[in-house]
Amino acid sequence: MTYLERLQVHWQGISRREQRLLLGALVFLLAALLWWLSVAPALATLRGAPAQHRLQDAQQLQMQRLHAQATTLQAQTPLTFSEARRLLDASVKPLGATAQLVVTGERVTVVLKGASADALAQWLTQARLNARAVPSEARLMRSATGTWDGTLVLSLSTRGAPP
C-alpha cells in the first residue's frame, strides 16, 4: 500500500466535520503562503515608492546641476598658463597663511598648514571653476583640532608657456 493510498484510507476514516476543518486549515495555510510570497513584498515596495521617488528626484536634480556646471565649464574660453596662475594666486589669498603655492612647470603644489575644512572646500571649488586647476594628487591629514595639513598638487592649463 502506497503512502497516497494510506492517506486516502485515513481520510475516509475521519468524520465530515474533521474533513472540513482540515480543508479550512489547508486553505488558510495556502492563503497565508500566497500573502507571504506575493502580496506582502508588493505592498512593501508600494509603501517605499514615495521615498524612492524623492531620492531619485534629488539625484536627478543633482545630475542636472552637474550637467549645467559641465556645460558652463565647456563654454568658457581657454586660459593661458599665466592667467590660470594669476587666478589661482588670487584664490589662495582667503586661505591666508595656511596655504603656500609652489609652481613647478604646469603643476602647482599647495602646501597647507591648519586649513579649515570649509575654507579648503570653498578654495578648491574656486580653483577648479576660476583657474581651471585640476587636482591630480592629494596628501592631506586631519589634525586633532579638525584642520587639514598636507599638500595638494594641481595641474593648470597648458596653453601658453609657464612663467
MIBA-210111 format. One record per residue: x, y, z of N, C-alpha, C in turn. Coordinates in steps of 0.05 Angstrom, whole numbers. Each point is the difference from the previous one (the first is absolute). Layout:
BEGIN
    n_px    n_py    n_pz   ca_px   ca_py   ca_pz    c_px    c_py    c_pz
       X       Y       Z       X       Y       Z       X       Y       Z
...
This chain:
BEGIN
    n_px    n_py    n_pz   ca_px   ca_py   ca_pz    c_px    c_py    c_pz
      17     -23       0     -17      23       0      18      25       0
      -5      18     -19      16      24      -2      -9      21      20
      16      20       3      -5      21      19     -26      15      -7
      -5       4     -26     -24      14      -9     -25     -17       7
       2     -26      -5     -22     -18       7      -6       0      30
      21      -1      16      -4       1      29     -13      26       8
       8      22     -12     -12      26       6     -29       1      -7
      -8     -12     -23     -28      -1      -8     -16     -17      19
      11     -22       9     -14     -16      19      -4      15      26
      20      13       9      -2      16      25     -20      23      -3
      -1      12     -23     -18      22      -6     -29     -10       1
      -5     -23     -11     -27     -12       1      -8      -7      28
      20      -5      17      -6      -8      28      -7      22      19
       5      25      -8      -6      22      18     -28      11      -6
     -11      14      19     -28      10      -4       0      24     -20
     -24       6     -10      -4      22     -19       9      27      13
      -7       3      25       7      25      14      31       4       1
      14     -21       6      29       1       1      12       5     -27
     -12     -12     -21       9       5     -27      -3      29      -8
     -23      12       8      -4      29      -6      20      17      15
       6      -7      25      19      16      16      28      -2     -13
       8     -24      -8      26      -4     -12       2      15     -27
     -21       0     -16      -1      14     -25       2      30       5
     -15      10      20       1      28       8      28       8       8
      14     -16      16      27       6       9      19       0     -24
      -4     -18     -19      17      -1     -24      -4      25     -17
     -25       8      -3      -6      25     -15      13      24      14
      -3       1      26      13      22      15      30       0      -3
      13     -23       1      29      -1      -4       8       8     -28
     -15      -9     -20       6       8     -27      -4      30      -4
     -21      12      12      -4      29      -2      22      15      13
       9     -10      24      22      13      14      26      -2     -17
       5     -23     -12      23      -3     -17      -1      19     -24
     -23       2     -12      -4      18     -23       6      29       9
     -11       8      23       5      27      11      29       4       4
      13     -19      13      28       3       8      19       1     -24
      -6     -15     -21      18      -1     -23      -6      20     -22
     -25      10      -2      -6      18     -23     -11      27       9
     -20       0      17     -13      25       6      16      18      19
      11     -11      21      15      16      20      25      14     -13
      16     -14     -16      23      15     -13     -10      22     -18
     -21      -4     -15     -11      21     -17     -10      24      16
     -13      -5      22      -9      22      17      24      15      13
      21     -14       7      24      13      11      12      18     -21
       2     -10     -24      11      17     -22     -18      24      -5
     -26      -4       1     -18      23      -4       2      20      22
       4      -9      25       3      19      23      26      16      -3
      21     -13     -10      26      14      -2       3      17     -25
     -20      -1     -18       3      14     -26       2      30       4
     -16      13      17       3      30       2      28       8       9
      11     -14      19      28       7       9      20      -4     -23
      -4     -22     -14      18      -6     -23      -3      21     -21
     -24      10      -5      -4      21     -20      13      26       8
      -2       7      26      13      24      10      30      -2      -3
      11     -23       6      29      -4      -3       9       2     -29
     -15     -12     -18       7       1     -28      -4      29     -11
     -20      14      10      -3      28      -9      23      17       9
      10      -5      25      23      15      10      25      -7     -17
       3     -25      -6      23      -9     -17      -2      13     -28
     -24       1     -11      -3      12     -27       6      29       1
      -9      14      21       6      28       3      30       5       2
      14     -16      16      29       2       2      14      -5     -27
     -10     -20     -14      12      -5     -27      -5      23     -19
     -23      13       2      -5      23     -17      18      24       7
       5       3      26      18      21       9      28      -5     -10
       9     -25       2      27      -7      -9       2       3     -30
     -21      -7     -15       0       4     -29       2      30      -7
     -15      16      14       1      29      -5      28      11       6
      12     -10      22      27       9       7      20      -9     -22
      -3     -25      -9      18     -10     -21      -3      16     -26
     -25       6      -6      -5      16     -25      13      27       3
      -3      13      23      12      26       5      30      -1      -2
      12     -21      11      29      -3      -1      10      -5     -29
     -15     -15     -15       7      -5     -28      -2      25     -17
     -19      18       7      -4      24     -16      21      22       7
      14      -3      22      20      21       7      23      -1     -20
      11      24      -5      23       2     -17      24     -11      14
      18     -12     -14      24     -11      12      18      22      12
      13      -7      23      18      19      13      28      -6      -8
      17      21       0      28      -5      -3      11      -8      27
      24     -11       0      12      -9      25       3      24      20
       8      23     -11       4      23      18     -26      10      12
     -22      -1     -16     -26       8      10      -9     -19      22
       3     -26      -5      -8     -20      19      16       3      26
      25       5      -2      17       4      23      -8      25      16
      -6      21     -14      -9      25      13     -26      -5      15
     -19     -13     -13     -25      -6      13       3     -19      24
      18     -19      -2       5     -18      22      13      14      23
      19      19      -6      12      16      21     -21      16      15
     -18      12     -15     -21      16      12     -19     -17      17
      -5     -25      -9     -19     -17      15      12     -10      26
      27      -1       2      13      -9      25       0      21      22
      -2      25      -8       1      22      20     -19      -4      24
     -25      -8      -5     -18      -4      23      10     -21      20
      16     -19      -9      11     -20      19      21      12      18
      11      22      -9      21      14      17      25     -16       3
      10       0      24      26     -13       6      -2     -31       1
     -24     -10      -3      -3     -29       2       7     -14     -27
       4      16     -21       6     -12     -26      24      14     -13
      17     -16     -13      23      11     -15       1     -14     -27
       4      15     -21       2     -11     -27      29      -4      -9
       5     -23     -12      26      -5     -12      -5      -9     -29
       9      15     -19      -5      -5     -29      24     -15     -12
      -6     -23     -13      20     -16     -13     -11      -7     -28
       9      13     -20     -11      -5     -27     -29       7      -1
     -16     -19     -10     -29       4      -1     -15     -10      25
      16      -9      19     -12     -10      25       5      19      23
     -20       3      16       2      18      23      -5     -17      25
      19       1      19      -3     -14      25     -10      21      21
     -21      -7      14     -10      18      21       6     -14      26
      16      13      17       7     -11      26     -20      12      21
     -14     -17      14     -20       9      19       9      -6      28
      -4      20      18       6      -4      28     -23      13      16
     -17     -17      12     -21      10      17     -23      12     -15
      -7     -10     -24     -22      11     -15     -26     -13       9
     -21      17       3     -26     -11       9     -13     -15     -24
     -17     -19       6     -13     -16     -20     -17      17     -18
     -15      19      11     -18      17     -16      16      18     -19
      21      12      11      17      18     -17      13     -16     -22
      10     -24       7      13     -17     -20     -20      -7     -22
     -24      -8       7     -20      -8     -20      -7      24     -18
      -4      23      12      -7      24     -16      23       7     -19
      24      -1      11      23       7     -17       3     -20     -23
      -3     -26       5       3     -19     -21     -21       3     -21
     -24       8       7     -21       5     -19       7      24     -17
      10      22      13       8      23     -15      23      -6     -19
      19     -15      10      24      -6     -17      -9     -16     -25
     -19     -18       4     -10     -17     -22     -16      17     -20
     -17      17      10     -17      16     -18      14      23     -13
      15      16      16      12      24     -10      27      -5     -14
      18     -13      13      26      -4     -12       2     -26     -16
     -22     -15       1      -1     -26     -15      23     -19       8
       6       1      26      20     -17      11     -12     -27       6
      13     -21      -8     -10     -27       4      17     -14      20
     -11      -9      23      16     -14      20       9     -27     -12
      26      -5       3      11     -25     -10      11     -18      23
       8      12      22       9     -15      23      -9      15      25
      -5     -16      21      -7      12      26      12     -17      22
      14      13      18      11     -13      23      -7      17      24
     -23      -5      11     -10      16      22      -5     -16      25
       5      12      23      -5     -13      25     -16      19      18
     -19     -10      14     -16      16      18      13       1      27
       3      23      11      13       3      26     -21      -4      22
       9      -1      25     -18      -3      22     -19      23       3
       7      23      -9     -17      24       2     -21       2     -23
       1     -19     -18     -20       0     -22       9      15     -25
      25       9       0      11      14     -24      15     -20     -17
       8       9     -24      14     -18     -19      28      10      -5
      19     -19       0      28       5      -7       7     -19     -23
      18       9     -17      10     -17     -22       4      15     -25
      -1     -15     -23       5      12     -26     -22      -8     -19
      -5      18     -19     -18      -5     -23      16       7     -25
       0     -17     -19      13       6     -25     -21       4     -21
       1      24     -13     -20       8     -20      14       3     -27
     -14      -7     -21       9       4     -27     -15      24     -12
      16      18     -12     -12      24     -12      -1      -3     -30
     -13      19     -13      -3       0     -29      28       0     -12
       3     -15     -22      26      -1     -13       2      19     -24
     -21      16      -4       1      20     -22      18      22       8
      19       6     -16      19      22       7      23     -12      16
      22      13       1      23     -10      14      -1       7      29
      10     -18      18       2       7      28      19      23       4
      -4      18      20      18      22       5      27      -9      10
